[in-house]
């Protein structure tokens, strides 16, 4: 099959409810004959078409009579075709049209092929006839179509951040995701790994925020790298790497990691502990427990013990008190939308409050396992205040023996702005993509009084 047909089949699976990253990884693994250029194009076609769904559907509505009656297959094929015409200059328009017609003839009846041929050719003859919504008259519709985000998200962000920052946030979400890796310092230094990666065909640069962070600006498939197979690194976002440094575990300590799967932060804690001590990693999902074990084995980490537990009832299952607890809470993930192109379309506004309630229940249960003088670190990958600042404020109000502690000493980089310094002193840090140039993340540090 050609690249466009593979992309079309993947998009159809996503349309049926599959997660984009999972189905894409599976299909690329099965099609071993694909070269790097083919894999790159398929990935671009799938993620781009998914990401810009709202804009592509709007364009279909403007160019197809009775577009609401289009069946799923033809609609997906038109989305795929319009994405190429709008965003991929290196693919000639005639090639896009011809391939779309071929696929239509293969998968549908001749009438659908004629429809798709006519729609694409008519658009290419007069693309200027399709006029975008007016940003002044219909600002929400303009943002929704041009930047392809759900309207409910845009309304929240406009009210909170204003027009300019909302646009910057959308642009960040639509940009290609950076590929960050964390050096396994139990086996190799950052400089040594960088040298090895470059010899394996990677283009790298160092993080200025985290001493274990390396940005892969380009690389062969990670699974093909000997450095990956040897467990010299793992994939982890730069913002996510900051969490373990705030926990600041020391060798021979005992740490409780709640909601630990798939184990990125868990294994980072083990590195900082020099693989000495014990980490009890809990998760409610068995497959995520499996991922923790798998990651730990590849990285050569031996101090992680896993337990299948629901965090909301963890106090009833464990009797031990812990001086260090990490709650990397389940959240809406609205801070990492560019890493998960289809995620924006799965979310609903009511989920934010539902998740805030779940986060509060988890913290209430974990509280009973925190030893006097112990520290609890709370983190999420969302930018929504209800899941971050408001959860922590409510939790502190209900537990007067808890207090925030200054995070400044635990950050591996120097805070630069006055607002950032003040936030860290208050024991909180909300990273915003348009402000910090990294994924949206929240960290809070709490201390239990003696």
N, C-alpha and C positions, 0 to 999 in steps of 0.2 A: 504494500500500500504506500501511497505517497504521503508526504508530510501533512497536507491539508486533510486528507481522509482520516488519518490517525487523530489529528486534532479534533475533527468533527465527531468522531466516535467517543473521544474523551469528553467533549462538551455535552454530548447526549447523556452520558453517564452522570455527569454533574447535574444536568437538568433533572434527572431522576432522583437526585438527592445525595449522590456521592460527594465526598470532599475532594476538592481540586488537587491538593498536594498528594493525597493518597493514591487516587486513580492515575494521576500523571506518573508518579514514581513506579507504580506497578506496570503500566504500559511500556514505559521506557526500559525497564528491566527486561521485559519479555522480548522486546524488539532489539536484540543485541547487535543486529546488523547496521543499525543507525550510526552515522558518524556524528562528530561533535556539532557540526553545522545543522544537521537534521534535528538533533535533540534540542539545540538552542532555538530553532525556528518553531518547533512544536510547542516548546515551553512558552515562548512569546505569544504564539497564537492562542493557546489555551488561557493563560493568565490574563492577557490583554482583553480577550473577548469577555471573560468573566468579569473583570474589573470594570469595564466600560459598558456593562449591560444596559444601564439606564439610558445612556446616550445612544447606544445602538438601537434599542427598542423605540426610542423617540424618533430616530431617523427612519426606521421601518414604518412607523405610524405616519410619517410625513410623505412617504413614497409609495406605500402600498394601499390600494383601495380595500376597505374593509379589513384592515390589518388585524383587527381583533379576532377574526375568524381563521387566522393562520394556525395551522397545526404546529406541534412542537418541533418536529424535524425541519420543515422549511424555515421556521423562524430562527432556529439555531444556525442553519446554513447561511441565512442572510446576515445574522450577527457576525459570523466568522468572516464573511465577505466584506461587509462594511468596515469591520475593524481593519482589515488589510488596506482598504482604500483610504481610510482616514489617517492611519498611523504608520503604515509601513511603506515608505517611499521607494524602497529598493525592489519592491515587487510591482511589475508593470500592471496597470489596470486591466489590460486585455487578458493577462494570465489569470488574474483573480476571477474575472468573469467566466473565462473558458473552463477553469477548474470547477467553479461553482455549478455550472451547467452540467458538466460531466458527472459530478456527484449527485445532482438532482435526478439525472436520468437513471443513475444506478440505484438510488434509494427510493425514488418516488415515480409517479406516472408522468407522462410527457407534458401534461398541463402545468404541473409544478415547475418543470424545467423551463417551460416557456415563460412562466410568471417571473421566475428568478432572473432569467436572461433579460427580460424586458425592464424589470425594476432597476437592475444594475446599469444597463446601458442608458436608460433614461436619466438616471442620476448623473452618470459620467458626462452626458451631453450638456447638462445644465446644473451643476452642483450649487451654483450661486442662488438658485431658486429656493433652496432649503435655508431658511433664516432661523437662527437660534433665538430663544426667548430673550427679551430685553432685560438687561441687568437692572435698569432703573425701575421699570414698571413691574417686573416680576422677579425680584431678586432670588427668592427661594427656588423658583422653577429654573432660573438661570443656573444656579449652583448645582441643583439636582441633575440637570442635563449635561452641562459642560464638564463637571467634575465627577459625575456619576456616583453620587452617594445618596442613601435614603434620606428623604426629607426630614424625618424626625430627628436624625443625628444632626443635620445642618441647623435645624431650629435651636437645638440645645447649644451648639457651638457658637452660633451667631449671638445668642443672648449672653453667653459667658465670655467669649473672646473677641467679638466684633468681626466686621467684614474682612479686614486684611488678614488677621490671624486665622480665620476660618478658611480663607482661600489658601493660605500657606499650609495649613494642616491637610487640606484635600490634596494639594500638590505633592506633599510629602507621602501621603498614603498611596498615591498613584505612581510614584517613582519606583524603579526597580529596587528590591530589597538588598541591602548590603549582606555579604556573607562573612560573618564574624566567627572566629574559632578561638577556643581557649586552650592555651598550652598546658599540657599535663606536666607540671613542674616536678612531679615525682620521678619523671624519667628524663627530662630534657629542659634546657633553658630556652627562653624565647629566642634568643639570638641563634642558638644552635638549630632550633626548629625552622626558623626563617631561612637559614642557609640550606637546609635539607629540602624545604618546600620549593625554593627557587630552582634547585637542581632537578626537582620533579616537574618543573614546568609551570610553577605558580608565580603570580605577581603579587607581592605582599607589601603591607605597611603596618606599622605598630600603632596600637591604641595609645592615646595620650591620657586616657582616664583610668585604664586598668592595666597593670603590669603584665597580666597574662594574656591580654587581648591582641589578636592579629586579624587584620582585615585582608581577606582574599579578594583582590581586585579582579583576578581571573585565575582559573585553575581547571585541570582535567576533572572528571567526575571524582568526588572525594573517595568513594569506595575503592577506586582503582589505585589510590596512593598508598605506597608502602608505609608512609608515616601515619596514615589513618589506621591501617591494619595492625601496626605495632602499638597502637594506643598512645601515640604521642600528642594527640589533641582530640578535642570534641567540639561540636558545633554549639555555640551559645552566643546570644546577642550581647552586645557591649553593655547595655543598660542592665541586663539580667546578671552580669558578672559582678556588679557592684553590691548585690545583696549579701553574698557570703562575706564580703569584707566588713559589712556592718555587723553581721553576726559575730565576726572576729573570734572564731573558735581557736583554742590552743591545743597542742598535742596532749594526749591522754585525758582530755575532757570527754564528757558524755553529752551528746546533743540529740534533741528530738526534732525531727523534720516532718512536719504535718503536710499532707497533700503533696507528697514528695515526687510523684511520677511526673515525667519520665526520668528524672534523676540528674538534670543538669546542675542545679544548685547543690544537690546532695553530694555529688562527686567533687564539686568545687570546695565544699566544706572539708571533705576528706583530704584534699590537697593541702589546704591551709593547716590542717592538723598533722601533716606529714605522715598520713596513714597510720596514726597512733591514737588510740582511744576507741570510742564507739559512737556510731550514729544510728539511731533507730529511725528508719524511714518508713512512714505509713502512707497508705493510699487506699481509697475505697474501691479502686478498679484493679482487678487481677492482672490485666494486660499491662497496666502501667507499672505494677510491681515487677513484672517480667522485664520491662525495659530498664528499670533501675538496676536489676541484677546483670543484665546484658551489658549495660554501659560500664558498670563497676568492674566486671570481668575484663573487658577490653582494655580498660585504663590501668588494670593491675591494682585495684583498690580492694582491701580486705576487711575494712572496719565497719562496713555498712551491714546492718541487719534490717530485714524488711518485715513488715507486718500488715496484713490486710485489715484495715480498720476504717470505719466511718468517723471522720473527724468531729462530727457533731456529738458523738457519744463516746469520745476517746477517754474521758475522765472515768467512765464506768469500766473501761477495759484495762487501763494502766493504773498502777498504784504508785509507781516511782515518781519522785519529784526531780525536775530537771532545772539546771541553772541556765541553760541555753535552749530556746525554743524558736524554731522558724515556722511561721505560717505563711506559705506562699499560696494565698487563697484562690479558689476558683473565682473567675471574674468574667466580665463581658468581653474583655480583650480589645476594647476600643482604642488602646494605645498602640496596637501592633497590627493594624489593618493592612499595611502594605506587605507584610509578611504572609498574610492569609487573604488572598485576593477575593475569595468567595465569601469570606466571613461577614462582610458588611450586609450581605443579602439574607443571611441566616438570622440575624439579630432582630429583636423586637424591643420597643421602648420599655415595656413592663418588666423585661428581664433585669434591667438595672436595679430596680427596687427589690425584685425577688432575690437577686444575688447578694444585695446588701444585707438582706435578712439572713441569708445563709451564712455570710461572712461573720455576722454578729453572733450567730449560734455557735460557729466553730470557735471563735475567740472565747466565748463564755465557757465552753467545755475545756479548752486548753488551759484557761486560767488556773484551774484546779491542779494542774500538773506543774505549775511554775513555782520553783522553790523561792523562799524569801531571799531577796538580794539577786534573784535571777533576772535575765533579760529575755524579752520576747520581741522578735522582729516580725513585722507584718509587711507583706509585699503583694502587689498586684501588677498586671500589665494593662491597666486601664487608666483613662484620664478623667473618669466621671467622679465628681466629688462625693456622690452618695455612697460609692464603694470605697472611698479613700478617707478623706478628711472627716466626713460625717460618721462613718463607722468608728473611727478612732475616737472622735469626740464623745460619742455615745458610750463607748466601752470605758473610757476614762471616767466619765461621769458616774457610771454604775459601779466602778471599782476604785474607791478613794485611796486604796493602798498601792495603786499604780501611778506612775508618773513618766512623762517623756524624758529622754536623756539626749544630750547634745551629740549629734551624729558626726560632727566635724572631724574628730580624731580618727574616725573609722573609714573615712573616704580616702581612697588612694590617689586622689588628685586634689588640687587646691581650688576651693570655691573662688569664683571671680567676681560675681556681682553682689551688691549689697543685699538684694532680695534672696539670693541663693544662700548667702551666709546666715541671714536671719532665719530662713526656713530650717536649715540644718541645726541651728542652735535650739530650735523648738522641737527637735526630734522628728522632723518630717521632711520629705523631699518628693515633690511631684515633678517628674521630667515631662516636658511637653515637646513634641517633635519640632514645632515651629520656633521654639525658644532655645532648645538645647541641641538640636540637630541630631537627635537619637530617638529610639523608640519611646513611646509613652509608658512611663513606669512610675510606681509609687512605692516609697519605703517609709516605714515608721518604726521607731525604736522605743520600747516601753520597758520600764524597770519596776520590779516589785520591791517595795520597801521592806526592811527587816522588821 
